[in-house]
Structure formats: C-alpha cells, structure tokens
Amino acid sequence: MGLRATGQGTVMPAIPAVHHVAMSVRDLSVSEPFYSKLFGAEPAMTLSDGPFHRRVFALADGQLFGLTQHDTVSPDDRFDPARVGLDHVGFGCADADAVTAWRDHLDSVGIEHSGIVEADYGLALSVKDPDGNALEFFMLAG
C-alpha cells in the first residue's frame, strides 16, 4: 500500500506521482496552438465548468497538462518566476538524446528555446509559452 514509518511514531502514505499540471493563461486562442505545436497533439478535453475555460492535453503515462483561461484574467498579466508560486514545469528526459530530440522538435515547429544548457546536475532545454510560463526539458546527471 506504500505506507512508511516517519520516525515520529506515525505512518505516512507514499507520495503519489504528479497526475496533472494546470497552467493559467491569458488567452486560450493564443496558448492552445502553442501547446498543440509543442506536444504534437490537439487537446484531449475541452471543459467549461466554472468561471473559466480549460483545454487539457493527454501526455505519456496518463499525465494531463491543462490550460485554464479565467473569465477575470487581466489582459496585461504575465508569468514572473521571481514571484511566489510556480518557477517552471520540468519534463524529465531519459538521456541526452531525448533532450536533443526535444531541441530538434522545437526547431522544427518554430518554438524559440534556450538551447541545451549543461550544468553539473544535468542538461536543460528551456522554453517560454506565450504568457512567459517557463517549461524545461531536463535530464538529471549521473
């Protein structure tokens, strides 16, 4: 069942995998085509179940990546990684070839990126969506 002792006399459940990420965007008519190019697929779901509208992309292993446009969004708001909250979404790549394949894909669909950056801890390829939301394709070193 994935339970483990915490060392404090309690039992903690196993930490589950991330099921989905939902990004707030200013304009779905701009963001949806960007993410369709990025993921090479159209959204699997369209939802309008509140004061917002959503597009959801089905990714590998049952993961979902959602875009949410709130009815009250400020038209001049942009993502800022220096504010409290999300810094970036990192997609795990199995090896350097996978990071290179993402670079080549981004080039082929015309999405600007950082190029592959090598650090002691791994390789990273960064992208910003139309709202400045930061995405990264990452391979952990070692």
C-alpha positions in Angstrom: 0.0 0.0 0.0 3.1 2.3 0.1 3.0 3.3 3.7 6.2 4.0 5.6 7.1 5.0 9.1 8.1 8.6 9.6 10.3 8.0 12.6 7.9 10.1 14.7 5.5 7.2 15.5 3.2 8.0 12.6 2.7 6.3 9.2 2.8 8.3 6.1 1.3 7.3 2.7 3.6 7.0 -0.3 3.9 10.3 -2.2 2.0 9.8 -5.5 3.2 10.7 -9.0 2.1 14.0 -10.4 -1.2 13.4 -12.2 -1.7 16.8 -13.9 -0.4 20.3 -14.1 -2.8 23.2 -14.8 -1.4 26.5 -16.1 -3.4 29.8 -16.1 -3.1 31.6 -19.4 -4.4 34.9 -20.7 -5.9 33.8 -24.0 -6.6 30.2 -25.0 -6.8 31.2 -28.6 -3.1 32.0 -28.4 -1.9 29.4 -25.9 -3.7 26.4 -27.3 -1.9 26.5 -30.7 1.4 26.9 -29.0 0.9 23.8 -26.8 -0.5 21.9 -29.7 2.7 22.5 -31.6 4.8 21.8 -28.5 3.1 18.4 -27.7 2.3 17.5 -31.3 -1.4 16.9 -30.5 -4.7 18.7 -30.0 -6.3 18.9 -26.6 -8.0 15.7 -25.4 -10.6 17.6 -23.4 -12.4 21.0 -23.5 -14.0 22.0 -20.3 -16.1 25.0 -19.3 -17.2 24.1 -15.8 -17.0 27.4 -13.9 -15.8 31.0 -14.4 -13.1 29.7 -16.6 -12.4 27.6 -19.7 -9.9 24.7 -20.0 -8.1 22.7 -22.6 -6.4 19.5 -21.4 -3.6 17.6 -23.2 -3.1 13.9 -22.6 0.6 13.2 -22.1 2.5 9.9 -21.5 1.7 7.6 -18.7 -1.7 9.1 -18.0 -0.4 12.5 -17.1 -2.5 15.6 -18.1 -1.4 19.1 -18.9 -4.1 21.7 -18.7 -4.6 25.3 -19.7 -7.1 27.5 -17.9 -8.3 30.8 -19.0 -10.2 32.5 -16.2 -13.0 34.9 -17.1 -11.4 37.6 -14.9 -7.9 37.4 -16.3 -6.0 40.7 -16.5 -5.0 41.2 -20.2 -1.6 42.6 -19.3 -0.6 39.9 -16.7 2.4 37.8 -17.4 4.2 35.0 -15.7 7.1 36.0 -13.4 9.3 33.3 -11.9 10.5 35.7 -9.3 7.1 35.9 -7.7 6.0 33.4 -5.1 4.4 30.4 -6.9 5.5 28.3 -9.8 9.0 28.7 -11.1 8.8 26.3 -14.0 7.5 22.9 -15.1 10.2 20.4 -15.7 9.6 17.4 -18.1 12.0 14.5 -17.3 14.1 13.2 -20.2 15.7 9.8 -20.0 19.0 10.8 -21.6 20.9 13.4 -23.6 19.5 12.0 -26.9 15.9 12.7 -25.6 16.9 16.3 -24.7 18.4 16.7 -28.2 15.3 15.2 -29.8 13.2 17.9 -28.0 15.6 20.6 -29.2 15.2 19.4 -32.8 11.4 19.2 -32.4 11.2 22.7 -31.1 13.3 23.9 -34.0 11.1 22.0 -36.5 7.9 23.6 -35.2 9.4 27.1 -34.8 9.3 27.4 -31.0 12.2 29.5 -29.6 14.3 27.9 -26.8 17.4 28.4 -24.7 19.5 25.7 -26.5 20.8 22.8 -24.4 22.4 24.1 -21.3 24.8 21.8 -19.5 25.4 22.0 -15.7 26.9 19.8 -13.1 23.5 18.4 -12.2 22.3 17.7 -15.8 21.1 19.1 -19.1 18.3 21.6 -19.5 16.4 22.9 -22.5 14.1 25.8 -21.6 11.0 27.3 -23.4 8.6 30.0 -22.6 5.0 29.9 -23.6 3.1 33.0 -24.9 2.4 34.1 -21.3 6.0 33.6 -20.3 5.3 30.4 -18.4 8.6 28.6 -18.1 8.9 24.9 -19.3 12.0 22.8 -19.2 13.1 19.5 -20.8 15.6 18.1 -18.3 18.0 15.2 -17.9 19.5 14.6 -14.4 23.2 13.9 -14.5 24.6 10.6 -13.2 
